[in-house]
């Protein structure tokens, strides 16, 4: 019995906590994706590059002497206007076209390629880093764990709860859900639908940028970091259900736990294919994902 407890404590506990710390960051990415799709019906292929942009903005500000905690506050405020302008200048131009799903997908994919090349031109191909703002570690379940990972879980959970409350417990969230359910009816009731669309896109982009800053001290910052991370976020959104906040939360935490624990038994290079295999199985059994769209919690 003691051997079993030791195995849980020293083998599984570190992987579970590590999976949780990454899971909350993945959920932040997936929330932005699922909110944008749930309202705009736009699959934002540039979401990963906005995540990378948040990390690069953080690197730049900290190189100028700005505190990490100030950066954490200002990056979403910088990213939101960029997202708003992107929606107004690009998405809206093709949003009302007949083939808007394909057009917006191609448009955001092209934007992703451009942004990635811009990062290479400005910062170079080399990896950059942000110093971990919280040093040391604490004992959790009998295992010594870095304090910043624990902070990442705490602030991630707080942000996720805040997003849920904003969408489902405020008048602003009610306008967003009304525009998602029936934009014509919402417009007739005085809801500024076009601005709600742009604001929602901006909010999703701000969440991606915030995730980039939060993960920068854990991972290196490099031009293709968004491409690497967005695949997992898309898997989370698809498994949870496009447009479902609850689905993004549950799928994000479950898939990252599967990834973390499976790495004990298989090569780490096979953990991503395992997640994608789960996504394929879910699509075969339940094409709409595990949960509903934005109008449902």
N, C-alpha and C positions, 0 to 999 in steps of 0.2 A: 504493500500500500504506500509506504513512504517513497519507494522508487517511482511510483506513478505520480505522486504529488511533486517530487523533484523534477520529473520530466515536464509536467505542466508549468512549473515555476520557472525553470531555467531554459527550457527549449521553446515552449509555445508562448509564454507570456511576452518575451521580447518581440516576437513576430506579431502578436496580436496588437500590442501597443504601437509598434511601427506601422502596422496596417491602418490603425485608427488615425495616426498622425497624417499619413498620406491620404487616407480616405476623406477626411474633412476638406482638404485642399482640392481633391478631385471633385467633390460635391460642389464646391464654390464654382469651379469651372463649368460643371454640368448644369448648375442652376441658371447661369447666364445663357447657356445654349437652349435649355428647355423653356425658359421664359420667352426668349426671342422667337422660338418656333411656335410656342403656344399662342402667342398674340399675332405675330406677323406671318406665320407660315413660311419663315425664311430659315434655311439651314445655313448657318454662318460658317463657311469654311475658313474664314480669317480669324476665327475666335482664338485659335492657338497663337497667332501672331500678335493679337492684342494682349494675351497673357505674357508673351515674351517682351512686348513693349513696356508693360508695367514693370517687369524686372529690370529692363534697361534704363527706364526713367529712375528707378530706385538706385541703380549703380551710379548714374550720372549725378544725382542730387547728393548722394553720400560722398562722392569724390569731391564735391564742392564744400564739404564740411557739414552737411545737414544731418541731423540725428536720424537714426533708423525710425524712431517713434514718430517724428514729424513726417518722414517720408511715407510711413504707413497711413498717415492721415491725408496727405496731399495727393498721393498717386491716384486714388479713386476720383478725387476732385479734378485732376488733370485729364484722366481717361474719359470721364463722362461727357465733357464737351466734344472730345474727339469722336466718340461714338455717335453723338447727336448729329454732328456735321457729316459723318460718314453716311448715316441713314438719309439725311436730307439731300446730299449731293449725289449719292450713288444708288442706294436701295430704292428710293422713291421714283427714280427715273425708269425703272423696269418693273416696279411692283404691280402696276395695273395692266401689264401686258398679258396676252393670252397664255404664253408659256412662262409665266413669272417664276415658277419653281425652278425650272432649268436655268433661266436667265440669272436669277439671284444666286444660284449655286455656282454658276460659271463666273459671275462677277466677283463674288467673295473669294473664290479660288484664285482668280487672277490677282486680286488685292493681296492675298496671302503671299503669293510669289513675289510681288513688288516689295512688300514690307520686309520679307526675309532678305532680299538683296540689298535693301536700304540699310538694314542692320549690319550686313557684311561690309558695306562701303564705309559706314561711320565708325563702327567698333572693331572691324576686322573679324576674321574667322575664329580667333582664339577665344577660349573660355575665360570669363571674368567671374568674380566672386564677391559676395557681401559678407563681411565679418558677422558671425553669430552675435546678436545683441544680448543674449542671455547665456552666460556661461554656466559651467558646473552641471550637476545632475542630482536627481533625487531617487530614492528607493520606491519602486512601485511593484507591488506583488512580489517583493523580495528580490527584485532585479534593479540594478542601477541604470537609470535612463536619463538622457540629456534633458535639461530643463526646457530648452527651446522647443523640443518635440512636444512636451507636455503643454507648453504655452500655445503651440500651433493647434493642438486639439481643442483647448479651451476657447480661444478666440474664434476658431472655425465654427464651433458649436454655437457660440453666441451670434455670429453673423447669420448662420443658417436659420436660427430661431427668429432673428430680426427680420429676415427676408420673408419668412412665412407669415409673421404678424403683419408686415407691411402689405402683403398681397391679400390676406384673408381677413384682416381685422381693421382696416382703415378705409376711408372714403376714396382715397387715391387708388388703393388696390381694387375697390369695387368698380371704379371707372375702367381700370385695366381689364378686369374680367368681363365687364359689359362689352367693351370694344372687341374682345376676343370672341365672345359668344355671338354677337350680332352688331357689326360696326354701323350698319345703316340705322338701326333702332337707337343705338347709343348716340349717334350723331344728331338724330332728330330730337333727342332729349337734352342736347346742349353739350355733350361731351366732345372736346376738341380732339377728334380721333387721330388726325395726322400728327399732332404734337404728342399724343399718348404713344403712338407707334415709335416716334423718334426718341421719346424719353425712355421707353422700355428697352429699345436697342442700346441706348446710352447706359442704362443701368446694368444690362448684361455685360457690356464692355468694361464697365467700372469693376464689376465682380471679377472678371478675368484678369484685369490689371492688378487688383488686390491680391489674387491668388499668386500672381507672378512675384510680387514683392515678398509675400509670406514664405514662398518656397525657395527664393533666391539664396538665403543663408544655408539651406539644406543641399541644394543642387547648384551646379555651376550655371552661369548665364552665358548662353551662346546662341547664334542666329537661328538654329533649327530646333531650339528647345520647345517651341510651340507645336511643331509638327510631331515631335515625339510624345508629348503629353496629351495632345488633343485626341489621339486615337482612343486612349482609355476613357476620356470624357465622353466621346461619342458612343462608346460601348455602354457606358453607364446610362446615357439618355435613352438609347434604343431599348435596353433591357428594362429600364424603369417605366418607359412609355413616353413618347414624345409629347412634351407639354405638361408633364406631371411633376410637380415639386416633390411630392411624397415619393414618387417613383425614383427620382434622381437621388434623393437622400438614402433610401433603402438600398438601391442597386449600387450606389457608390460605396457604401460601407461594406456591403456583402462582397462585391467583386474585389475590392482591395484586400479584404481579409483572405479570400481564396488565393489571391496572388501571393500574399505574405506567407501563408501557411504552406502552400504548395511548393514554395521555394526550398522548404526543408527536405523535400523528397525528389524534386526534379531540378534540372538545370535552370538557373534564372532566365536563360534565354528562351525557355519554353513557357514561362508564366504568362507572357502576353498572348501567345497563341491559344493558351488555355482559356483566357478571358474571351477572346474572339470566338472560340468554339462554343462557349456558353451563350454568347450573343446569337450565334447562328441557330442553336437549338431553341432558344426562346422565340426567335422570329418564325421558326417552323411550326412551333406549337401555338404561339400566341403572337401573331404579327403586330398587333397594336401595343405590345409590351405588357408589363405586369399591371400597370395602372392607367388611368385615363389621361386626359389633356389638362390644360391649365385651369379650365373651369372647375375641375375636381381637385380636391386637396391631395 
